[in-house]
Amino acid sequence: MRALQAVAPEPVRFIPEPGDGRPRVLLVDDGLRVCRALTALLRLNGWSVVIARNGRKALEVLAEDRGFDLILSDIDMPVLDGYGLATQVELCYPELRVVLMTGSSSPDSGRTDSRSLVQVIGKPSTAGQLRAMLPPGRTTAEWGRTGD
């Protein structure tokens, strides 16, 4: 039986200054603690972060704002899970990279989906793992510090 966990509030939107050049990530997770921890880690490493609490909310954010470099999403969420989100992103935003996270020790951890822009990683993740998720073409200076 799954333990109850706190549901994250509505999306917290951080709008960077125009042209600030930081990579932008749409963080999708229903766990409040996970969102807080990953947001802190990502921001410390130069990312601009927007949060959605499930896949459906993420699609709503994407409909308003297509300026993301990466979607970092939990797999197991209510309403629309990470795999469902990745499928919708593939159809509507095929150039956008999706990284799915799982806290389980499933055999899917580390597996790359048939779509080259979807990857599955374990939670928790290190700063180095998250930096490695940037789309090609970004330089170290564009995403912040080089050390973990």
C-alpha positions as CSV (number, residue, x, y, z in Angstrom):
1,M,0.0,0.0,0.0
2,R,1.4,3.4,-1.0
3,A,1.9,6.0,1.8
4,L,0.1,9.3,1.4
5,Q,2.3,12.2,0.4
6,A,1.8,15.9,0.3
7,V,0.6,17.3,-3.0
8,A,2.6,20.2,-4.4
9,P,0.8,23.4,-4.8
10,E,-0.2,24.9,-8.2
11,P,2.8,25.5,-10.5
12,V,5.3,28.0,-9.1
13,R,6.5,30.1,-12.0
14,F,9.9,31.7,-12.0
15,I,10.1,34.1,-15.0
16,P,13.7,35.0,-15.7
17,E,14.7,38.4,-16.9
18,P,14.4,38.6,-20.7
19,G,17.6,37.3,-22.4
20,D,19.2,36.1,-19.2
21,G,20.5,33.1,-21.2
22,R,20.0,30.5,-18.4
23,P,18.8,27.1,-19.5
24,R,15.2,26.6,-18.5
25,V,13.7,23.4,-17.1
26,L,10.1,22.4,-16.6
27,L,10.2,20.3,-13.4
28,V,7.2,18.0,-13.1
29,D,6.6,16.2,-9.8
30,D,3.8,15.8,-7.3
31,G,6.1,15.5,-4.3
32,L,6.6,18.9,-2.5
33,R,9.9,17.9,-0.9
34,V,11.3,16.6,-4.3
35,C,10.3,19.9,-6.0
36,R,11.9,22.0,-3.3
37,A,15.2,20.0,-3.3
38,L,15.5,19.7,-7.1
39,T,14.6,23.4,-7.5
40,A,17.3,24.4,-5.1
41,L,19.9,22.2,-6.8
42,L,19.0,23.3,-10.3
43,R,19.0,27.0,-9.4
44,L,22.3,26.7,-7.6
45,N,23.7,25.3,-10.9
46,G,22.4,28.1,-13.1
47,W,19.0,26.8,-14.2
48,S,15.7,28.7,-14.4
49,V,13.0,26.4,-13.0
50,V,9.2,26.3,-13.5
51,I,7.3,23.6,-11.6
52,A,4.1,21.7,-12.5
53,R,2.6,19.1,-10.2
54,N,1.5,16.6,-12.8
55,G,1.7,15.9,-16.5
56,R,-1.5,17.6,-17.4
57,K,-0.4,20.8,-15.7
58,A,3.0,20.6,-17.5
59,L,1.2,20.4,-20.8
60,E,-0.8,23.6,-19.8
61,V,2.5,25.4,-19.0
62,L,4.0,24.2,-22.4
63,A,0.9,25.5,-24.2
64,E,1.7,29.0,-22.8
65,D,5.5,28.9,-22.9
66,R,7.6,26.8,-25.3
67,G,10.9,28.2,-24.2
68,F,12.2,25.3,-22.2
69,D,15.5,23.4,-22.8
70,L,14.4,20.3,-20.8
71,I,11.5,18.6,-19.0
72,L,12.5,16.8,-15.9
73,S,9.6,14.7,-14.8
74,D,8.7,12.1,-12.2
75,I,7.2,8.9,-13.6
76,D,4.6,8.1,-11.0
77,M,2.2,11.0,-10.7
78,P,-1.6,11.4,-10.6
79,V,-3.7,12.7,-13.5
80,L,-1.0,12.2,-16.2
81,D,2.2,10.2,-15.4
82,G,5.6,10.8,-16.8
83,Y,5.3,8.3,-19.6
84,G,2.0,9.9,-20.7
85,L,3.6,13.3,-20.6
86,A,6.6,12.1,-22.6
87,T,4.2,10.7,-25.2
88,Q,2.3,14.0,-25.5
89,V,5.5,16.0,-25.7
90,E,6.8,13.7,-28.5
91,L,3.6,14.5,-30.5
92,C,3.4,18.2,-29.8
93,Y,7.0,19.3,-29.1
94,P,9.3,16.7,-30.8
95,E,12.4,18.8,-30.3
96,L,12.0,19.0,-26.5
97,R,14.1,16.7,-24.4
98,V,12.4,14.7,-21.6
99,V,14.1,13.1,-18.7
100,L,12.0,10.9,-16.5
101,M,12.9,10.2,-12.9
102,T,12.0,7.2,-10.7
103,G,12.6,6.6,-7.1
104,S,12.1,2.8,-7.6
105,S,14.9,0.4,-8.4
106,S,13.1,-0.6,-11.5
107,P,15.0,-2.1,-14.5
108,D,13.9,1.0,-16.5
109,S,16.3,3.2,-14.5
110,G,19.0,4.4,-17.0
111,R,17.1,3.1,-20.0
112,T,16.7,5.4,-23.0
113,D,13.3,5.3,-24.6
114,S,12.9,4.5,-28.3
115,R,12.7,8.3,-28.8
116,S,16.2,9.7,-28.6
117,L,15.1,12.7,-26.5
118,V,13.6,10.6,-23.6
119,Q,15.8,9.1,-20.8
120,V,15.0,7.5,-17.5
121,I,17.2,8.2,-14.4
122,G,16.9,7.3,-10.8
123,K,16.0,9.7,-7.9
124,P,17.8,11.2,-6.2
125,S,20.0,12.6,-8.8
126,T,23.3,14.4,-8.5
127,A,24.1,17.9,-9.9
128,G,26.4,16.2,-12.5
129,Q,23.6,13.9,-13.7
130,L,21.2,16.8,-14.1
131,R,23.8,18.9,-15.9
132,A,24.4,16.0,-18.3
133,M,20.7,16.3,-19.4
134,L,21.3,19.6,-21.1
135,P,20.6,19.4,-24.9
136,P,23.7,19.5,-27.0
137,G,25.1,22.9,-27.9
138,R,25.2,24.4,-24.4
139,T,28.6,25.2,-22.9
140,T,29.7,24.8,-19.3
141,A,29.6,28.6,-18.8
142,E,25.9,28.7,-19.9
143,W,24.8,26.4,-17.1
144,G,26.9,27.4,-14.2
145,R,29.5,25.7,-12.0
146,T,31.5,22.7,-13.2
147,G,31.9,21.0,-9.8
148,D,29.4,18.9,-8.0
